[in-house]
Amino acid sequence: MKKILLFFPFLFVTVSFAQKQDSITLKSFSDEIMLRGNCYEDLRVLTKTIGHRLSGTEAAAKAVTWAKKTLENAGADSVWLQPALVPKWVRGTESLKISFNGNDFENIPLLSLGNTEGTGGKALNAQIVRVPDLEAFAEMTEMQVKGKIIFFDYHFRQDIINTFEGYGDAVIYRWKAVNEATRKNAAAVIIRSVSTGPDDQPHAGSSHYDDGVQHIPAVAIGNLSADRLAEICRNKQPNATLISNCKFEQPVLSYNVIAEYRGMEKPNEYMVVGGHLDSWDVGEGAHDDGAGIVQSIEVLRTFSRMKIPLKHTLRIVCFMNEENGMKGGLAYNDSAMSHNEKHIFALESDAGGFSPRGFGLEMKDSLKLVVKSWKNLFLPYGVYDFEQEDSGVDISPLVKRGIPGAGLLPDSQRYFDLHHSDNDVFEAISQRELKLGAFAMTALIYLVDQNFQSIKPINN
């Protein structure tokens, strides 16, 4: 018993000294990024000279070229392109007119849901039937639905404080409603946008068709238009005219952009940091996910500029096609498996460029305890939440194979005001908040590099 009592004070002193040194190192990263970081200017160039960049488009190809050059300038030891065959979905022209007063038709802002098919340019004339949720729709007969446009009036729940939980609750209507409607021979679907914003901006995002169902049109409208439509539908079934030209074209060869900052001790063991280079075809893709891309590049730039020797090799991956296919994430995982590469960690930033509040952790409990032991190092920077279990879509194939993963968790209260809409522009980004997120990522990677070395990496 006496030996144990003597050992604990020594351990406390050792840990405290190590954390003090880490604290000094992290402050040097913060100073470098906040005073000299380039991620905000990188984002300005990406959003203002290229803009939105849906997979398979010319803009997405320009973004690949931009990312390769930017990573080279950031001090990468090597940069290369990794092929990924991506879907090409084209929106085309679209319009929705609704007769609110029974006579005149009024144009309503809309966005066709991604990966759906339109009306082929022909006018679809039908009555609108409102339903509050999928449970109410399940009670309706086919006779009540057939040939009608079904308006799913499901609100993003304001009482759920964690907005990503609220998103998970509401996004079912973007993903699933069209399939339920087409099984009862509906003509088309309108959903209330998956949005927290009290405005009339429609929000895009992916939908899909189940195997064997008819491909009917599906569109989203903004919250203000949805409020008006809901009010009218309480007394009657208004007429509407929908025209859309969205469709799939042949897949396009695109690329992940990958850069390495070589490790000194274990160069063949990898830490992945990334975001997705593509965006939806509205707005400028600033928060989703230009922010994650430039923050990831800033991580590499910081280590290179400060000449920080890492033990393991850092890989920055600008993934392509997260929004409507995840082909980039799958391509990276397939390549890692085929080359038998060893990964010790993966980190993704794909939740916006607001102030960092924590990291979601998807890893064994023993590793979670290691990461949570660093909490006091992050507290001076407003980063405190290590209890959630989110990581990221693009790194999910790695995480599913047991590789420890994490996702940056920024303050999300405004994120779904902007997400997948024309509101997601460079002007909605704060320079300080963006840089703080880049710092938090840099700090986490440094601590993982220094402390995960004794953990046997997974042989892929």
TORKOL-4160 file (C-alpha; in steps of 0.2 Angstrom, whole numbers, padded with zeros to 4 digits, m for minus):
460
<pt num="1" X="0000" Y="0000" Z="0000"/>
<pt num="2" X="0014" Y="0012" Z="0004"/>
<pt num="3" X="0022" Y="0009" Z="m0013"/>
<pt num="4" X="0006" Y="0014" Z="m0022"/>
<pt num="5" X="0004" Y="0030" Z="m0011"/>
<pt num="6" X="0022" Y="0035" Z="m0016"/>
<pt num="7" X="0018" Y="0032" Z="m0034"/>
<pt num="8" X="0003" Y="0042" Z="m0037"/>
<pt num="9" X="0011" Y="0059" Z="m0032"/>
<pt num="10" X="0025" Y="0055" Z="m0045"/>
<pt num="11" X="0012" Y="0051" Z="m0058"/>
<pt num="12" X="0003" Y="0068" Z="m0055"/>
<pt num="13" X="0018" Y="0078" Z="m0056"/>
<pt num="14" X="0023" Y="0069" Z="m0072"/>
<pt num="15" X="0006" Y="0072" Z="m0080"/>
<pt num="16" X="0005" Y="0090" Z="m0074"/>
<pt num="17" X="0022" Y="0094" Z="m0082"/>
<pt num="18" X="0017" Y="0086" Z="m0098"/>
<pt num="19" X="0001" Y="0095" Z="m0099"/>
<pt num="20" X="0010" Y="0112" Z="m0095"/>
<pt num="21" X="0022" Y="0109" Z="m0110"/>
<pt num="22" X="0007" Y="0104" Z="m0121"/>
<pt num="23" X="m0002" Y="0120" Z="m0116"/>
<pt num="24" X="0013" Y="0130" Z="m0121"/>
<pt num="25" X="0014" Y="0121" Z="m0138"/>
<pt num="26" X="m0005" Y="0123" Z="m0141"/>
<pt num="27" X="m0003" Y="0142" Z="m0137"/>
<pt num="28" X="0010" Y="0143" Z="m0150"/>
<pt num="29" X="m0002" Y="0135" Z="m0163"/>
<pt num="30" X="m0015" Y="0147" Z="m0158"/>
<pt num="31" X="m0004" Y="0162" Z="m0160"/>
<pt num="32" X="0002" Y="0156" Z="m0177"/>
<pt num="33" X="m0016" Y="0153" Z="m0184"/>
<pt num="34" X="m0025" Y="0168" Z="m0176"/>
<pt num="35" X="m0011" Y="0180" Z="m0182"/>
<pt num="36" X="m0004" Y="0172" Z="m0198"/>
<pt num="37" X="m0016" Y="0159" Z="m0203"/>
<pt num="38" X="m0022" Y="0159" Z="m0221"/>
<pt num="39" X="m0038" Y="0149" Z="m0220"/>
<pt num="40" X="m0050" Y="0164" Z="m0221"/>
<pt num="41" X="m0042" Y="0170" Z="m0237"/>
<pt num="42" X="m0041" Y="0153" Z="m0244"/>
<pt num="43" X="m0060" Y="0152" Z="m0241"/>
<pt num="44" X="m0063" Y="0169" Z="m0250"/>
<pt num="45" X="m0054" Y="0163" Z="m0265"/>
<pt num="46" X="m0063" Y="0146" Z="m0266"/>
<pt num="47" X="m0080" Y="0154" Z="m0263"/>
<pt num="48" X="m0079" Y="0170" Z="m0273"/>
<pt num="49" X="m0069" Y="0164" Z="m0288"/>
<pt num="50" X="m0076" Y="0146" Z="m0290"/>
<pt num="51" X="m0092" Y="0147" Z="m0280"/>
<pt num="52" X="m0104" Y="0132" Z="m0277"/>
<pt num="53" X="m0096" Y="0116" Z="m0284"/>
<pt num="54" X="m0108" Y="0101" Z="m0286"/>
<pt num="55" X="m0099" Y="0085" Z="m0291"/>
<pt num="56" X="m0097" Y="0082" Z="m0309"/>
<pt num="57" X="m0098" Y="0100" Z="m0314"/>
<pt num="58" X="m0085" Y="0111" Z="m0321"/>
<pt num="59" X="m0084" Y="0121" Z="m0305"/>
<pt num="60" X="m0080" Y="0105" Z="m0295"/>
<pt num="61" X="m0066" Y="0102" Z="m0307"/>
<pt num="62" X="m0059" Y="0119" Z="m0304"/>
<pt num="63" X="m0060" Y="0116" Z="m0286"/>
<pt num="64" X="m0049" Y="0101" Z="m0288"/>
<pt num="65" X="m0036" Y="0111" Z="m0297"/>
<pt num="66" X="m0037" Y="0125" Z="m0283"/>
<pt num="67" X="m0035" Y="0112" Z="m0269"/>
<pt num="68" X="m0020" Y="0104" Z="m0277"/>
<pt num="69" X="m0011" Y="0121" Z="m0279"/>
<pt num="70" X="m0016" Y="0127" Z="m0262"/>
<pt num="71" X="m0010" Y="0112" Z="m0253"/>
<pt num="72" X="0007" Y="0113" Z="m0262"/>
<pt num="73" X="0009" Y="0131" Z="m0257"/>
<pt num="74" X="0004" Y="0126" Z="m0239"/>
<pt num="75" X="0020" Y="0116" Z="m0238"/>
<pt num="76" X="0015" Y="0098" Z="m0241"/>
<pt num="77" X="0029" Y="0086" Z="m0245"/>
<pt num="78" X="0018" Y="0078" Z="m0259"/>
<pt num="79" X="0001" Y="0081" Z="m0267"/>
<pt num="80" X="m0008" Y="0069" Z="m0278"/>
<pt num="81" X="m0026" Y="0066" Z="m0286"/>
<pt num="82" X="m0035" Y="0051" Z="m0282"/>
<pt num="83" X="m0048" Y="0046" Z="m0295"/>
<pt num="84" X="m0067" Y="0044" Z="m0290"/>
<pt num="85" X="m0081" Y="0041" Z="m0302"/>
<pt num="86" X="m0095" Y="0053" Z="m0296"/>
<pt num="87" X="m0113" Y="0055" Z="m0301"/>
<pt num="88" X="m0118" Y="0070" Z="m0311"/>
<pt num="89" X="m0135" Y="0077" Z="m0306"/>
<pt num="90" X="m0141" Y="0092" Z="m0316"/>
<pt num="91" X="m0155" Y="0103" Z="m0309"/>
<pt num="92" X="m0160" Y="0113" Z="m0324"/>
<pt num="93" X="m0174" Y="0126" Z="m0324"/>
<pt num="94" X="m0188" Y="0124" Z="m0312"/>
<pt num="95" X="m0204" Y="0133" Z="m0306"/>
<pt num="96" X="m0218" Y="0131" Z="m0294"/>
<pt num="97" X="m0234" Y="0141" Z="m0295"/>
<pt num="98" X="m0248" Y="0140" Z="m0282"/>
<pt num="99" X="m0265" Y="0147" Z="m0283"/>
<pt num="100" X="m0268" Y="0154" Z="m0265"/>
<pt num="101" X="m0284" Y="0163" Z="m0269"/>
<pt num="102" X="m0292" Y="0151" Z="m0281"/>
<pt num="103" X="m0288" Y="0161" Z="m0297"/>
<pt num="104" X="m0271" Y="0169" Z="m0300"/>
<pt num="105" X="m0255" Y="0159" Z="m0298"/>
<pt num="106" X="m0240" Y="0165" Z="m0288"/>
<pt num="107" X="m0222" Y="0160" Z="m0291"/>
<pt num="108" X="m0215" Y="0151" Z="m0275"/>
<pt num="109" X="m0196" Y="0149" Z="m0273"/>
<pt num="110" X="m0191" Y="0131" Z="m0273"/>
<pt num="111" X="m0177" Y="0119" Z="m0275"/>
<pt num="112" X="m0179" Y="0101" Z="m0282"/>
<pt num="113" X="m0172" Y="0088" Z="m0270"/>
<pt num="114" X="m0155" Y="0081" Z="m0275"/>
<pt num="115" X="m0154" Y="0065" Z="m0285"/>
<pt num="116" X="m0173" Y="0066" Z="m0289"/>
<pt num="117" X="m0181" Y="0067" Z="m0307"/>
<pt num="118" X="m0192" Y="0081" Z="m0313"/>
<pt num="119" X="m0206" Y="0083" Z="m0324"/>
<pt num="120" X="m0196" Y="0082" Z="m0340"/>
<pt num="121" X="m0199" Y="0100" Z="m0343"/>
<pt num="122" X="m0218" Y="0097" Z="m0344"/>
<pt num="123" X="m0231" Y="0106" Z="m0333"/>
<pt num="124" X="m0238" Y="0095" Z="m0319"/>
<pt num="125" X="m0255" Y="0102" Z="m0314"/>
<pt num="126" X="m0262" Y="0095" Z="m0298"/>
<pt num="127" X="m0270" Y="0099" Z="m0282"/>
<pt num="128" X="m0260" Y="0100" Z="m0266"/>
<pt num="129" X="m0264" Y="0090" Z="m0251"/>
<pt num="130" X="m0256" Y="0094" Z="m0234"/>
<pt num="131" X="m0251" Y="0081" Z="m0221"/>
<pt num="132" X="m0242" Y="0085" Z="m0205"/>
<pt num="133" X="m0231" Y="0070" Z="m0204"/>
<pt num="134" X="m0228" Y="0053" Z="m0211"/>
<pt num="135" X="m0239" Y="0045" Z="m0197"/>
<pt num="136" X="m0254" Y="0055" Z="m0204"/>
<pt num="137" X="m0250" Y="0051" Z="m0222"/>
<pt num="138" X="m0249" Y="0032" Z="m0217"/>
<pt num="139" X="m0268" Y="0034" Z="m0212"/>
<pt num="140" X="m0273" Y="0041" Z="m0229"/>
<pt num="141" X="m0280" Y="0030" Z="m0243"/>
<pt num="142" X="m0273" Y="0029" Z="m0261"/>
<pt num="143" X="m0289" Y="0037" Z="m0267"/>
<pt num="144" X="m0285" Y="0052" Z="m0256"/>
<pt num="145" X="m0267" Y="0053" Z="m0263"/>
<pt num="146" X="m0268" Y="0047" Z="m0281"/>
<pt num="147" X="m0264" Y="0061" Z="m0293"/>
<pt num="148" X="m0261" Y="0074" Z="m0280"/>
<pt num="149" X="m0245" Y="0084" Z="m0274"/>
<pt num="150" X="m0242" Y="0079" Z="m0256"/>
<pt num="151" X="m0236" Y="0093" Z="m0245"/>
<pt num="152" X="m0227" Y="0086" Z="m0230"/>
<pt num="153" X="m0228" Y="0100" Z="m0218"/>
<pt num="154" X="m0215" Y="0094" Z="m0205"/>
<pt num="155" X="m0206" Y="0107" Z="m0195"/>
<pt num="156" X="m0188" Y="0107" Z="m0189"/>
<pt num="157" X="m0191" Y="0105" Z="m0171"/>
<pt num="158" X="m0186" Y="0121" Z="m0162"/>
<pt num="159" X="m0187" Y="0112" Z="m0145"/>
<pt num="160" X="m0172" Y="0101" Z="m0149"/>
<pt num="161" X="m0157" Y="0111" Z="m0143"/>
<pt num="162" X="m0144" Y="0101" Z="m0152"/>
<pt num="163" X="m0148" Y="0106" Z="m0169"/>
<pt num="164" X="m0140" Y="0090" Z="m0177"/>
<pt num="165" X="m0152" Y="0080" Z="m0167"/>
<pt num="166" X="m0166" Y="0091" Z="m0174"/>
<pt num="167" X="m0159" Y="0089" Z="m0191"/>
<pt num="168" X="m0159" Y="0070" Z="m0189"/>
<pt num="169" X="m0177" Y="0071" Z="m0184"/>
<pt num="170" X="m0183" Y="0081" Z="m0199"/>
<pt num="171" X="m0171" Y="0075" Z="m0213"/>
<pt num="172" X="m0181" Y="0059" Z="m0214"/>
<pt num="173" X="m0194" Y="0069" Z="m0224"/>
<pt num="174" X="m0181" Y="0074" Z="m0237"/>
<pt num="175" X="m0175" Y="0057" Z="m0238"/>
<pt num="176" X="m0190" Y="0046" Z="m0236"/>
<pt num="177" X="m0206" Y="0055" Z="m0240"/>
<pt num="178" X="m0205" Y="0054" Z="m0259"/>
<pt num="179" X="m0205" Y="0035" Z="m0258"/>
<pt num="180" X="m0220" Y="0034" Z="m0246"/>
<pt num="181" X="m0230" Y="0046" Z="m0258"/>
<pt num="182" X="m0226" Y="0037" Z="m0274"/>
<pt num="183" X="m0232" Y="0020" Z="m0267"/>
<pt num="184" X="m0249" Y="0028" Z="m0266"/>
<pt num="185" X="m0248" Y="0035" Z="m0283"/>
<pt num="186" X="m0245" Y="0053" Z="m0278"/>
<pt num="187" X="m0240" Y="0065" Z="m0293"/>
<pt num="188" X="m0226" Y="0074" Z="m0284"/>
<pt num="189" X="m0220" Y="0079" Z="m0266"/>
<pt num="190" X="m0217" Y="0096" Z="m0258"/>
<pt num="191" X="m0208" Y="0096" Z="m0241"/>
<pt num="192" X="m0205" Y="0111" Z="m0229"/>
<pt num="193" X="m0186" Y="0114" Z="m0230"/>
<pt num="194" X="m0175" Y="0106" Z="m0217"/>
<pt num="195" X="m0171" Y="0123" Z="m0210"/>
<pt num="196" X="m0171" Y="0132" Z="m0194"/>
<pt num="197" X="m0172" Y="0149" Z="m0203"/>
<pt num="198" X="m0187" Y="0161" Z="m0201"/>
<pt num="199" X="m0185" Y="0165" Z="m0220"/>
<pt num="200" X="m0191" Y="0160" Z="m0237"/>
<pt num="201" X="m0175" Y="0152" Z="m0243"/>
<pt num="202" X="m0178" Y="0134" Z="m0249"/>
<pt num="203" X="m0164" Y="0121" Z="m0244"/>
<pt num="204" X="m0158" Y="0108" Z="m0255"/>
<pt num="205" X="m0150" Y="0091" Z="m0251"/>
<pt num="206" X="m0151" Y="0073" Z="m0256"/>
<pt num="207" X="m0166" Y="0062" Z="m0258"/>
<pt num="208" X="m0167" Y="0045" Z="m0266"/>
<pt num="209" X="m0179" Y="0032" Z="m0273"/>
<pt num="210" X="m0181" Y="0015" Z="m0266"/>
<pt num="211" X="m0179" Y="0001" Z="m0278"/>
<pt num="212" X="m0194" Y="m0002" Z="m0289"/>
<pt num="213" X="m0204" Y="0014" Z="m0285"/>
<pt num="214" X="m0210" Y="0026" Z="m0298"/>
<pt num="215" X="m0198" Y="0042" Z="m0299"/>
<pt num="216" X="m0210" Y="0056" Z="m0295"/>
<pt num="217" X="m0204" Y="0074" Z="m0293"/>
<pt num="218" X="m0199" Y="0081" Z="m0275"/>
<pt num="219" X="m0196" Y="0099" Z="m0271"/>
<pt num="220" X="m0192" Y="0109" Z="m0255"/>
<pt num="221" X="m0200" Y="0126" Z="m0251"/>
<pt num="222" X="m0194" Y="0139" Z="m0238"/>
<pt num="223" X="m0202" Y="0141" Z="m0221"/>
<pt num="224" X="m0212" Y="0157" Z="m0225"/>
<pt num="225" X="m0220" Y="0149" Z="m0241"/>
<pt num="226" X="m0223" Y="0133" Z="m0231"/>
<pt num="227" X="m0232" Y="0143" Z="m0218"/>
<pt num="228" X="m0244" Y="0151" Z="m0231"/>
<pt num="229" X="m0247" Y="0135" Z="m0239"/>
<pt num="230" X="m0251" Y="0126" Z="m0223"/>
<pt num="231" X="m0264" Y="0140" Z="m0219"/>
<pt num="232" X="m0273" Y="0139" Z="m0236"/>
<pt num="233" X="m0273" Y="0120" Z="m0235"/>
<pt num="234" X="m0283" Y="0120" Z="m0219"/>
<pt num="235" X="m0298" Y="0125" Z="m0229"/>
<pt num="236" X="m0295" Y="0119" Z="m0247"/>
<pt num="237" X="m0284" Y="0110" Z="m0259"/>
<pt num="238" X="m0275" Y="0123" Z="m0269"/>
<pt num="239" X="m0270" Y="0120" Z="m0287"/>
<pt num="240" X="m0252" Y="0121" Z="m0292"/>
<pt num="241" X="m0241" Y="0120" Z="m0307"/>
<pt num="242" X="m0224" Y="0112" Z="m0306"/>
<pt num="243" X="m0211" Y="0112" Z="m0320"/>
<pt num="244" X="m0193" Y="0104" Z="m0317"/>
<pt num="245" X="m0179" Y="0098" Z="m0328"/>
<pt num="246" X="m0168" Y="0089" Z="m0315"/>
<pt num="247" X="m0160" Y="0073" Z="m0320"/>
<pt num="248" X="m0145" Y="0062" Z="m0319"/>
<pt num="249" X="m0132" Y="0062" Z="m0333"/>
<pt num="250" X="m0118" Y="0050" Z="m0336"/>
<pt num="251" X="m0105" Y="0049" Z="m0321"/>
<pt num="252" X="m0090" Y="0059" Z="m0322"/>
<pt num="253" X="m0072" Y="0055" Z="m0317"/>
<pt num="254" X="m0067" Y="0067" Z="m0303"/>
<pt num="255" X="m0054" Y="0066" Z="m0289"/>
<pt num="256" X="m0050" Y="0067" Z="m0270"/>
<pt num="257" X="m0035" Y="0079" Z="m0267"/>
<pt num="258" X="m0023" Y="0071" Z="m0255"/>
<pt num="259" X="m0007" Y="0079" Z="m0247"/>
<pt num="260" X="0005" Y="0072" Z="m0235"/>
<pt num="261" X="0016" Y="0080" Z="m0222"/>
<pt num="262" X="0028" Y="0066" Z="m0218"/>
<pt num="263" X="0031" Y="0059" Z="m0201"/>
<pt num="264" X="0048" Y="0057" Z="m0194"/>
<pt num="265" X="0047" Y="0041" Z="m0183"/>
<pt num="266" X="0033" Y="0031" Z="m0191"/>
<pt num="267" X="0030" Y="0038" Z="m0209"/>
<pt num="268" X="0019" Y="0023" Z="m0214"/>
<pt num="269" X="0006" Y="0026" Z="m0201"/>
<pt num="270" X="m0007" Y="0039" Z="m0206"/>
<pt num="271" X="m0017" Y="0052" Z="m0197"/>
<pt num="272" X="m0031" Y="0059" Z="m0209"/>
<pt num="273" X="m0039" Y="0076" Z="m0208"/>
<pt num="274" X="m0051" Y="0082" Z="m0221"/>
<pt num="275" X="m0068" Y="0089" Z="m0227"/>
<pt num="276" X="m0077" Y="0088" Z="m0243"/>
<pt num="277" X="m0073" Y="0099" Z="m0258"/>
<pt num="278" X="m0090" Y="0098" Z="m0267"/>
<pt num="279" X="m0105" Y="0107" Z="m0262"/>
<pt num="280" X="m0123" Y="0109" Z="m0267"/>
<pt num="281" X="m0127" Y="0120" Z="m0282"/>
<pt num="282" X="m0134" Y="0134" Z="m0272"/>
<pt num="283" X="m0125" Y="0147" Z="m0262"/>
<pt num="284" X="m0106" Y="0146" Z="m0261"/>
<pt num="285" X="m0103" Y="0131" Z="m0250"/>
<pt num="286" X="m0094" Y="0142" Z="m0237"/>
<pt num="287" X="m0100" Y="0133" Z="m0221"/>
<pt num="288" X="m0104" Y="0116" Z="m0230"/>
<pt num="289" X="m0090" Y="0112" Z="m0233"/>
<pt num="290" X="m0078" Y="0126" Z="m0238"/>
<pt num="291" X="m0074" Y="0129" Z="m0220"/>
<pt num="292" X="m0069" Y="0111" Z="m0217"/>
<pt num="293" X="m0058" Y="0111" Z="m0232"/>
<pt num="294" X="m0048" Y="0127" Z="m0228"/>
<pt num="295" X="m0047" Y="0122" Z="m0209"/>
<pt num="296" X="m0039" Y="0105" Z="m0214"/>
<pt num="297" X="m0026" Y="0114" Z="m0226"/>
<pt num="298" X="m0022" Y="0126" Z="m0211"/>
<pt num="299" X="m0018" Y="0111" Z="m0200"/>
<pt num="300" X="m0004" Y="0106" Z="m0213"/>
<pt num="301" X="0001" Y="0124" Z="m0216"/>
<pt num="302" X="0004" Y="0127" Z="m0197"/>
<pt num="303" X="0015" Y="0112" Z="m0195"/>
<pt num="304" X="0025" Y="0115" Z="m0210"/>
<pt num="305" X="0027" Y="0134" Z="m0207"/>
<pt num="306" X="0032" Y="0131" Z="m0188"/>
<pt num="307" X="0043" Y="0116" Z="m0194"/>
<pt num="308" X="0034" Y="0104" Z="m0181"/>
<pt num="309" X="0041" Y="0087" Z="m0182"/>
<pt num="310" X="0027" Y="0074" Z="m0182"/>
<pt num="311" X="0029" Y="0056" Z="m0178"/>
<pt num="312" X="0016" Y="0049" Z="m0190"/>
<pt num="313" X="0012" Y="0055" Z="m0207"/>
<pt num="314" X="m0002" Y="0068" Z="m0208"/>
<pt num="315" X="m0013" Y="0066" Z="m0223"/>
<pt num="316" X="m0025" Y="0080" Z="m0228"/>
<pt num="317" X="m0039" Y="0074" Z="m0239"/>
<pt num="318" X="m0051" Y="0085" Z="m0249"/>
<pt num="319" X="m0065" Y="0072" Z="m0252"/>
<pt num="320" X="m0076" Y="0074" Z="m0268"/>
<pt num="321" X="m0094" Y="0069" Z="m0268"/>
<pt num="322" X="m0100" Y="0069" Z="m0250"/>
<pt num="323" X="m0116" Y="0078" Z="m0254"/>
<pt num="324" X="m0124" Y="0066" Z="m0266"/>
<pt num="325" X="m0114" Y="0049" Z="m0267"/>
<pt num="326" X="m0100" Y="0048" Z="m0255"/>
<pt num="327" X="m0089" Y="0042" Z="m0269"/>
<pt num="328" X="m0073" Y="0051" Z="m0263"/>
<pt num="329" X="m0074" Y="0043" Z="m0245"/>
<pt num="330" X="m0077" Y="0026" Z="m0252"/>
<pt num="331" X="m0062" Y="0028" Z="m0265"/>
<pt num="332" X="m0050" Y="0033" Z="m0251"/>
<pt num="333" X="m0055" Y="0018" Z="m0240"/>
<pt num="334" X="m0054" Y="0006" Z="m0255"/>
<pt num="335" X="m0037" Y="0013" Z="m0259"/>
<pt num="336" X="m0031" Y="0012" Z="m0240"/>
<pt num="337" X="m0037" Y="m0007" Z="m0240"/>
<pt num="338" X="m0029" Y="m0012" Z="m0256"/>
<pt num="339" X="m0012" Y="m0004" Z="m0251"/>
<pt num="340" X="m0013" Y="m0012" Z="m0234"/>
<pt num="341" X="m0011" Y="0006" Z="m0226"/>
<pt num="342" X="m0010" Y="0008" Z="m0207"/>
<pt num="343" X="m0021" Y="0022" Z="m0200"/>
<pt num="344" X="m0021" Y="0027" Z="m0182"/>
<pt num="345" X="m0034" Y="0042" Z="m0183"/>
<pt num="346" X="m0046" Y="0051" Z="m0194"/>
<pt num="347" X="m0053" Y="0068" Z="m0191"/>
<pt num="348" X="m0066" Y="0077" Z="m0201"/>
<pt num="349" X="m0073" Y="0095" Z="m0201"/>
<pt num="350" X="m0090" Y="0096" Z="m0209"/>
<pt num="351" X="m0102" Y="0105" Z="m0197"/>
<pt num="352" X="m0098" Y="0123" Z="m0202"/>
<pt num="353" X="m0086" Y="0136" Z="m0198"/>
<pt num="354" X="m0093" Y="0143" Z="m0182"/>
<pt num="355" X="m0084" Y="0143" Z="m0165"/>
<pt num="356" X="m0078" Y="0126" Z="m0160"/>
<pt num="357" X="m0086" Y="0119" Z="m0145"/>
<pt num="358" X="m0079" Y="0101" Z="m0145"/>
<pt num="359" X="m0076" Y="0085" Z="m0154"/>
<pt num="360" X="m0087" Y="0070" Z="m0157"/>
<pt num="361" X="m0078" Y="0054" Z="m0154"/>
<pt num="362" X="m0080" Y="0037" Z="m0162"/>
<pt num="363" X="m0067" Y="0026" Z="m0155"/>
<pt num="364" X="m0065" Y="0013" Z="m0141"/>
<pt num="365" X="m0069" Y="0019" Z="m0123"/>
<pt num="366" X="m0051" Y="0017" Z="m0118"/>
<pt num="367" X="m0046" Y="0030" Z="m0132"/>
<pt num="368" X="m0060" Y="0041" Z="m0127"/>
<pt num="369" X="m0053" Y="0043" Z="m0110"/>
<pt num="370" X="m0036" Y="0048" Z="m0117"/>
<pt num="371" X="m0044" Y="0061" Z="m0128"/>
<pt num="372" X="m0055" Y="0067" Z="m0113"/>
<pt num="373" X="m0039" Y="0069" Z="m0102"/>
<pt num="374" X="m0034" Y="0084" Z="m0114"/>
<pt num="375" X="m0050" Y="0093" Z="m0110"/>
<pt num="376" X="m0041" Y="0106" Z="m0099"/>
<pt num="377" X="m0029" Y="0110" Z="m0113"/>
<pt num="378" X="m0044" Y="0115" Z="m0124"/>
<pt num="379" X="m0055" Y="0125" Z="m0111"/>
<pt num="380" X="m0045" Y="0141" Z="m0113"/>
<pt num="381" X="m0051" Y="0141" Z="m0132"/>
<pt num="382" X="m0070" Y="0138" Z="m0128"/>
<pt num="383" X="m0068" Y="0119" Z="m0133"/>
<pt num="384" X="m0077" Y="0108" Z="m0119"/>
<pt num="385" X="m0088" Y="0095" Z="m0127"/>
<pt num="386" X="m0081" Y="0078" Z="m0129"/>
<pt num="387" X="m0096" Y="0068" Z="m0125"/>
<pt num="388" X="m0104" Y="0066" Z="m0142"/>
<pt num="389" X="m0101" Y="0052" Z="m0154"/>
<pt num="390" X="m0101" Y="0060" Z="m0172"/>
<pt num="391" X="m0086" Y="0060" Z="m0183"/>
<pt num="392" X="m0090" Y="0062" Z="m0202"/>
<pt num="393" X="m0098" Y="0055" Z="m0218"/>
<pt num="394" X="m0082" Y="0054" Z="m0228"/>
<pt num="395" X="m0071" Y="0045" Z="m0214"/>
<pt num="396" X="m0086" Y="0034" Z="m0209"/>
<pt num="397" X="m0079" Y="0019" Z="m0220"/>
<pt num="398" X="m0063" Y="0020" Z="m0210"/>
<pt num="399" X="m0072" Y="0022" Z="m0193"/>
<pt num="400" X="m0083" Y="0007" Z="m0197"/>
<pt num="401" X="m0067" Y="m0004" Z="m0199"/>
<pt num="402" X="m0061" Y="0001" Z="m0181"/>
<pt num="403" X="m0050" Y="0016" Z="m0185"/>
<pt num="404" X="m0052" Y="0030" Z="m0171"/>
<pt num="405" X="m0062" Y="0044" Z="m0178"/>
<pt num="406" X="m0067" Y="0062" Z="m0173"/>
<pt num="407" X="m0078" Y="0076" Z="m0180"/>
<pt num="408" X="m0076" Y="0095" Z="m0176"/>
<pt num="409" X="m0091" Y="0101" Z="m0167"/>
<pt num="410" X="m0094" Y="0120" Z="m0170"/>
<pt num="411" X="m0108" Y="0129" Z="m0162"/>
<pt num="412" X="m0122" Y="0124" Z="m0173"/>
<pt num="413" X="m0137" Y="0135" Z="m0168"/>
<pt num="414" X="m0136" Y="0145" Z="m0185"/>
<pt num="415" X="m0129" Y="0131" Z="m0196"/>
<pt num="416" X="m0146" Y="0125" Z="m0202"/>
<pt num="417" X="m0152" Y="0143" Z="m0206"/>
<pt num="418" X="m0138" Y="0142" Z="m0220"/>
<pt num="419" X="m0136" Y="0124" Z="m0224"/>
<pt num="420" X="m0139" Y="0119" Z="m0242"/>
<pt num="421" X="m0146" Y="0136" Z="m0247"/>
<pt num="422" X="m0142" Y="0152" Z="m0255"/>
<pt num="423" X="m0138" Y="0159" Z="m0238"/>
<pt num="424" X="m0122" Y="0148" Z="m0237"/>
<pt num="425" X="m0110" Y="0162" Z="m0243"/>
<pt num="426" X="m0093" Y="0168" Z="m0238"/>
<pt num="427" X="m0100" Y="0183" Z="m0229"/>
<pt num="428" X="m0108" Y="0171" Z="m0217"/>
<pt num="429" X="m0091" Y="0166" Z="m0210"/>
<pt num="430" X="m0082" Y="0174" Z="m0196"/>
<pt num="431" X="m0063" Y="0175" Z="m0198"/>
<pt num="432" X="m0060" Y="0172" Z="m0179"/>
<pt num="433" X="m0072" Y="0158" Z="m0178"/>
<pt num="434" X="m0065" Y="0149" Z="m0193"/>
<pt num="435" X="m0047" Y="0151" Z="m0187"/>
<pt num="436" X="m0052" Y="0145" Z="m0170"/>
<pt num="437" X="m0059" Y="0129" Z="m0178"/>
<pt num="438" X="m0043" Y="0126" Z="m0187"/>
<pt num="439" X="m0033" Y="0129" Z="m0171"/>
<pt num="440" X="m0044" Y="0116" Z="m0162"/>
<pt num="441" X="m0040" Y="0103" Z="m0176"/>
<pt num="442" X="m0022" Y="0107" Z="m0176"/>
<pt num="443" X="m0021" Y="0104" Z="m0157"/>
<pt num="444" X="m0030" Y="0088" Z="m0158"/>
<pt num="445" X="m0019" Y="0081" Z="m0171"/>
<pt num="446" X="m0004" Y="0086" Z="m0162"/>
<pt num="447" X="m0009" Y="0077" Z="m0146"/>
<pt num="448" X="m0015" Y="0062" Z="m0155"/>
<pt num="449" X="0002" Y="0061" Z="m0164"/>
<pt num="450" X="0011" Y="0062" Z="m0148"/>
<pt num="451" X="0000" Y="0051" Z="m0137"/>
<pt num="452" X="m0007" Y="0038" Z="m0149"/>
<pt num="453" X="0010" Y="0031" Z="m0153"/>
<pt num="454" X="0009" Y="0017" Z="m0140"/>
<pt num="455" X="m0008" Y="0010" Z="m0147"/>
<pt num="456" X="m0006" Y="m0003" Z="m0160"/>
<pt num="457" X="m0012" Y="0004" Z="m0177"/>
<pt num="458" X="m0025" Y="m0006" Z="m0186"/>
<pt num="459" X="m0018" Y="m0015" Z="m0201"/>
<pt num="460" X="m0030" Y="m0012" Z="m0215"/>
